[in-house]
């Protein structure tokens, strides 16, 4: 499972965050991202990609990225930018996940109306 970290921005502009946790992710046909404890658990977080995801940013573009778990690299990380200064950071175990995501980026933008940052 990938690691997930929920973030929000404090008034001073810094991240407020908890620890990285391994979670099971599922994207539904309706365009929702479900974050679950494991494959058999109900979702603990729901992101409506069409309505709630303002942008997707690669880890190498995040200047103040929190400390990554052991073995994690910026090339394996990306963030979903959500409303109200909230972020959902996702960290895959390998960069293969992101390579696959980049290849399908146009499909993601079309299906979920998600804009990528320049």
VENGI-V91364 format. One record per helix or strand. SS is the DSSP state (alpha for helix, beta for strand). FROM is the first residue (numbers start at 1). TO is the last residue. If there is no record, write none. Layout:
# VENGI-V91364
ss={SS | SS}
from={FROM | FROM}
to={TO | TO}
This chain:
# VENGI-V91364
ss={beta | beta | beta | beta | beta | alpha | beta | alpha | alpha | beta | beta | alpha | alpha | beta}
from={2 | 15 | 21 | 32 | 43 | 49 | 53 | 59 | 74 | 77 | 86 | 96 | 105 | 116}
to={9 | 17 | 27 | 36 | 48 | 52 | 58 | 61 | 76 | 82 | 91 | 103 | 112 | 116}
